[in-house]
């Protein structure tokens, strides 16, 4: 049998406590404790660890999925509003999980490691749970140096956006440009986003970096239009930490106003996994963005766990088929079936579909025959710097059907 420790921390509790007073804060803690008790149904032990932190001890667990289910239940329950002394309060939780006996065999170790995992969840923007992994507790000199350098990358103008065309299948014309970040490290050269984006998420730097990407991409698209390029949308990926900010819609509106870019020329991409956390809140945010006129797409579709009952309520414009499925078509029957099913399903919901990572003529033809609306990948163009992207827009030098 397994055991687990859940280290639970209330997100933004200090803001509520400082602004409304300790009396309201104390009542919020009591209400939070009651909700935690409700979620564990009195089967396990729970204690207030200190401040706004709680520790839950799960014993005699048959499978790690049980731990994940309880963690998800806690996140869903705690994301509902609290009504305290006439105030409607919103808070979420960050949860770190350590497992017995895999991560440790004594309470002190398990609590410590669950605390480490909780901070990882908090750095990802909160409203998440994280299972402890050994690498969370390891910081090599090289990693520390890279983290320090990343802190200065923005102020030293080491970050740059590249743009990859998104192609309309029927006409072969560019209808969008996805903004993709690059880090030009002064000593190590170009560092892959796969290396520094997770680091940015862990350190909280993803917020200022994400804001820079959004501002830069919007200004660039407006600049292309002023230079005589045709109007297209620019697609910007939002991290979980960015998307779950309470003021995210106001921030996006402010960027559009400052840059002068029309709302319909901006598309925000949200991964499937982000969309399925706090679904009601996600739907509301999507609706607010939709009212502004901003397009929203769901990225990496097919790799997560979207429920169709939720998907039909998301006011999104398109689904992006993850490139892991595109890579296998048409030779792999399972990938071909998944890609075809996503296209049919999306169209039945009134959504457009974009295939990512198209690299061969066979892949393009397969997707075109099944009605995929748009495509993106090296077959058409690799990601290019802003000036080269402008030239592509002006010349529309892309592969036609």
GIUR-V501276 format. One record per residue. N is the residue number from 0. RES is the residue in one letter. PHI is phi in radians with two decimals (* if undefined). NEAR is the number of other ideal C-beta (glycine too) atoms within 12 Angstrom. Layout:
# GIUR-V501276
N,RES,PHI,NEAR / N,RES,PHI,NEAR
This chain:
# GIUR-V501276
0,X,*,14 / 1,X,-1.75,23 / 2,X,-2.34,30 / 3,X,-2.68,45 / 4,X,-2.06,47 / 5,X,-1.90,51 / 6,X,-1.74,44 / 7,X,-1.93,49 / 8,X,-2.20,41 / 9,X,-1.34,41 / 10,X,-1.33,36 / 11,X,1.08,30 / 12,X,-1.11,34 / 13,X,-1.03,17 / 14,X,-1.09,18 / 15,X,-1.15,31 / 16,X,-1.10,23 / 17,X,-1.29,12 / 18,X,-1.47,15 / 19,X,-1.89,24 / 20,X,1.81,15 / 21,X,-1.19,17 / 22,X,-1.09,15 / 23,X,-1.13,26 / 24,X,-1.05,29 / 25,X,-1.12,21 / 26,X,-1.15,23 / 27,X,-1.12,36 / 28,X,-1.09,31 / 29,X,-1.11,20 / 30,X,-1.14,28 / 31,X,-1.09,37 / 32,X,-1.08,28 / 33,X,-1.12,20 / 34,X,-1.18,30 / 35,X,-1.09,37 / 36,X,-1.04,22 / 37,X,-1.10,20 / 38,X,-1.18,31 / 39,X,-1.59,32 / 40,X,0.95,16 / 41,X,1.22,12 / 42,X,-1.49,17 / 43,X,-2.25,26 / 44,X,-1.61,21 / 45,X,-2.38,29 / 46,X,-2.54,21 / 47,X,-1.37,22 / 48,X,-1.50,27 / 49,X,2.63,15 / 50,X,1.02,17 / 51,X,-1.88,33 / 52,X,-1.98,31 / 53,X,-2.25,40 / 54,X,-2.13,33 / 55,X,-2.03,42 / 56,X,-1.83,29 / 57,X,-1.78,37 / 58,X,-2.12,21 / 59,X,0.93,16 / 60,X,-1.56,29 / 61,X,-1.42,14 / 62,X,-2.73,15 / 63,X,-1.11,24 / 64,X,-1.06,14 / 65,X,-1.11,25 / 66,X,-1.10,39 / 67,X,-1.17,25 / 68,X,-1.13,22 / 69,X,-1.11,33 / 70,X,-1.10,41 / 71,X,-1.12,27 / 72,X,-1.11,25 / 73,X,-1.08,42 / 74,X,-1.09,37 / 75,X,-1.13,25 / 76,X,-1.15,29 / 77,X,-1.32,41 / 78,X,-1.41,32 / 79,X,-1.30,24 / 80,X,-1.14,18 / 81,X,-1.76,31 / 82,X,-1.95,14 / 83,X,-2.29,25 / 84,X,0.86,18 / 85,X,1.45,10 / 86,X,-1.83,20 / 87,X,-1.69,15 / 88,X,-1.98,30 / 89,X,-2.12,28 / 90,X,-2.56,38 / 91,X,-2.17,40 / 92,X,-2.27,42 / 93,X,-1.90,43 / 94,X,-2.18,48 / 95,X,-1.91,45 / 96,X,-2.20,47 / 97,X,-2.09,44 / 98,X,-1.99,32 / 99,X,-1.80,29 / 100,X,-1.70,16 / 101,X,-1.05,22 / 102,X,-1.62,32 / 103,X,3.12,23 / 104,X,-2.13,15 / 105,X,-2.17,15 / 106,X,-1.00,23 / 107,X,-1.07,14 / 108,X,-1.15,21 / 109,X,-1.13,33 / 110,X,-1.15,32 / 111,X,-1.05,24 / 112,X,-1.26,34 / 113,X,-1.12,45 / 114,X,-1.12,34 / 115,X,-1.05,33 / 116,X,-1.16,40 / 117,X,-1.08,40 / 118,X,-1.16,27 / 119,X,-1.12,34 / 120,X,-1.09,39 / 121,X,-1.19,36 / 122,X,-1.17,31 / 123,X,-1.44,37 / 124,X,1.94,33 / 125,X,1.36,38 / 126,X,1.01,39 / 127,X,-2.44,41 / 128,X,-2.14,39 / 129,X,-2.35,38 / 130,X,-1.39,30 / 131,X,-1.11,36 / 132,X,-2.25,20 / 133,X,-1.02,14 / 134,X,-1.19,16 / 135,X,-1.12,28 / 136,X,-1.79,21 / 137,X,-2.12,12 / 138,X,-2.32,17 / 139,X,-1.30,11 / 140,X,-0.98,10 / 141,X,-1.15,15 / 142,X,-1.17,20 / 143,X,-1.11,15 / 144,X,-1.12,17 / 145,X,-1.16,28 / 146,X,-1.10,25 / 147,X,-1.10,17 / 148,X,-1.15,29 / 149,X,-1.15,35 / 150,X,-1.04,21 / 151,X,-1.80,19 / 152,X,-1.07,30 / 153,X,-1.16,26 / 154,X,-1.17,14 / 155,X,-1.68,15 / 156,X,1.00,13 / 157,X,-1.58,25 / 158,X,-1.60,35 / 159,X,-2.52,29 / 160,X,-1.77,37 / 161,X,-1.86,30 / 162,X,-2.33,41 / 163,X,-2.00,38 / 164,X,-1.11,45 / 165,X,-1.99,44 / 166,X,-1.89,39 / 167,X,-1.33,30 / 168,X,-1.08,34 / 169,X,-1.20,17 / 170,X,-1.87,17 / 171,X,1.31,23 / 172,X,-1.61,26 / 173,X,-1.29,39 / 174,X,-2.04,35 / 175,X,-2.78,42 / 176,X,-2.33,43 / 177,X,-1.54,43 / 178,X,-1.44,41 / 179,X,-2.23,36 / 180,X,-1.46,38 / 181,X,-2.32,30 / 182,X,-2.03,36 / 183,X,-1.60,22 / 184,X,-1.25,23 / 185,X,-1.09,14 / 186,X,-1.95,13 / 187,X,-1.66,18 / 188,X,1.36,12 / 189,X,-1.31,22 / 190,X,-1.79,26 / 191,X,-1.11,18 / 192,X,-1.00,27 / 193,X,-1.10,15 / 194,X,-1.61,23 / 195,X,-1.63,32 / 196,X,-1.16,28 / 197,X,-1.03,26 / 198,X,-1.15,31 / 199,X,-1.11,38 / 200,X,-1.16,31 / 201,X,-1.18,30 / 202,X,-1.64,29 / 203,X,1.49,25 / 204,X,-1.25,33 / 205,X,-1.10,34 / 206,X,-1.17,29 / 207,X,-1.13,24 / 208,X,-1.16,36 / 209,X,-1.09,37 / 210,X,-1.14,29 / 211,X,-1.11,30 / 212,X,-1.06,40 / 213,X,-1.07,42 / 214,X,-1.11,30 / 215,X,-1.15,32 / 216,X,-1.14,44 / 217,X,-1.18,39 / 218,X,-1.09,27 / 219,X,-1.16,36 / 220,X,-1.12,42 / 221,X,-1.11,28 / 222,X,-1.13,25 / 223,X,-1.03,32 / 224,X,-1.10,25 / 225,X,-1.18,15 / 226,X,-1.50,17 / 227,X,1.74,13 / 228,X,-1.32,28 / 229,X,-1.15,23 / 230,X,-1.23,22 / 231,X,-2.41,38 / 232,X,-1.51,41 / 233,X,-1.95,49 / 234,X,-1.74,43 / 235,X,-2.17,46 / 236,X,-1.40,35 / 237,X,-1.82,42 / 238,X,-1.33,38 / 239,X,-1.03,38 / 240,X,-1.07,33 / 241,X,-1.17,37 / 242,X,-1.10,43 / 243,X,-1.48,37 / 244,X,-1.14,27 / 245,X,-1.08,22 / 246,X,-1.71,16 / 247,X,-1.04,35 / 248,X,-1.13,30 / 249,X,-1.11,16 / 250,X,-1.14,29 / 251,X,-1.13,38 / 252,X,-1.05,23 / 253,X,-1.14,18 / 254,X,-1.11,34 / 255,X,-1.08,31 / 256,X,-1.14,18 / 257,X,-1.17,17 / 258,X,-1.40,28 / 259,X,1.43,18 / 260,X,-1.41,36 / 261,X,-1.19,21 / 262,X,-1.02,28 / 263,X,-1.22,21 / 264,X,-1.65,33 / 265,X,-2.12,43 / 266,X,-2.14,42 / 267,X,-1.81,47 / 268,X,-1.81,43 / 269,X,-2.10,42 / 270,X,-1.23,30 / 271,X,-1.03,31 / 272,X,-1.15,23 / 273,X,-1.14,39 / 274,X,-1.11,39 / 275,X,-1.62,32 / 276,X,-1.70,37 / 277,X,0.87,32 / 278,X,-1.00,27 / 279,X,-1.06,20 / 280,X,-1.17,29 / 281,X,-1.09,35 / 282,X,-1.05,25 / 283,X,-1.10,23 / 284,X,-1.12,36 / 285,X,-1.00,34 / 286,X,-1.14,19 / 287,X,-1.14,26 / 288,X,-1.15,36 / 289,X,-1.11,24 / 290,X,-1.08,16 / 291,X,-1.22,28 / 292,X,1.82,23 / 293,X,-1.48,39 / 294,X,-1.39,34 / 295,X,-2.21,43 / 296,X,-2.16,42 / 297,X,-1.79,45 / 298,X,-1.55,36 / 299,X,0.99,30 / 300,X,-1.15,44 / 301,X,1.81,35 / 302,X,-1.70,24 / 303,X,-1.89,22 / 304,X,-2.51,20 / 305,X,-1.10,33 / 306,X,-1.63,14 / 307,X,-1.10,19 / 308,X,-1.13,12 / 309,X,-1.53,24 / 310,X,-0.99,30 / 311,X,-1.19,18 / 312,X,-1.65,20 / 313,X,-1.34,36 / 314,X,-1.38,30 / 315,X,-1.87,38 / 316,X,-1.64,34 / 317,X,-2.65,40 / 318,X,-1.88,45 / 319,X,-1.88,46 / 320,X,-1.20,48 / 321,X,-1.07,31 / 322,X,-1.13,30 / 323,X,-1.11,22 / 324,X,-1.49,36 / 325,X,-1.11,42 / 326,X,-1.03,26 / 327,X,-1.59,25 / 328,X,-1.63,36 / 329,X,-1.63,25 / 330,X,-1.27,14 / 331,X,-1.55,18 / 332,X,-1.10,13 / 333,X,-1.19,16 / 334,X,-1.13,27 / 335,X,-1.11,26 / 336,X,-1.16,19 / 337,X,-1.13,26 / 338,X,-1.05,43 / 339,X,-1.11,28 / 340,X,-1.16,22 / 341,X,-1.09,42 / 342,X,-1.09,38 / 343,X,-1.09,19 / 344,X,-1.09,24 / 345,X,-1.08,36 / 346,X,-1.10,19 / 347,X,-1.17,16 / 348,X,-1.68,26 / 349,X,1.37,17 / 350,X,-1.83,31 / 351,X,-1.52,34 / 352,X,-2.26,42 / 353,X,-2.13,47 / 354,X,-1.62,48 / 355,X,-1.61,43 / 356,X,1.22,32 / 357,X,-1.34,38 / 358,X,-2.12,24 / 359,X,-2.21,23 / 360,X,-1.12,18 / 361,X,-1.11,20 / 362,X,-1.14,36 / 363,X,-1.05,32 / 364,X,-1.15,20 / 365,X,-1.03,31 / 366,X,-1.18,41 / 367,X,-1.10,31 / 368,X,-1.13,18 / 369,X,-1.72,30 / 370,X,1.51,23 / 371,X,-1.09,40 / 372,X,-1.25,32 / 373,X,-2.46,43 / 374,X,-2.47,51 / 375,X,-2.66,45 / 376,X,2.79,33 / 377,X,-1.15,24 / 378,X,-1.05,29 / 379,X,-1.70,40 / 380,X,-3.01,33 / 381,X,-1.34,20 / 382,X,-1.06,28 / 383,X,-2.28,27 / 384,X,-1.08,23 / 385,X,-1.00,30 / 386,X,-1.13,19 / 387,X,-1.20,22 / 388,X,-1.09,37 / 389,X,-1.08,28 / 390,X,-1.14,22 / 391,X,-1.12,33 / 392,X,-1.10,35 / 393,X,-1.24,18 / 394,X,-1.62,17 / 395,X,0.88,23 / 396,X,-1.53,19 / 397,X,-2.26,33 / 398,X,-1.24,27 / 399,X,-1.69,16 / 400,X,-1.13,18
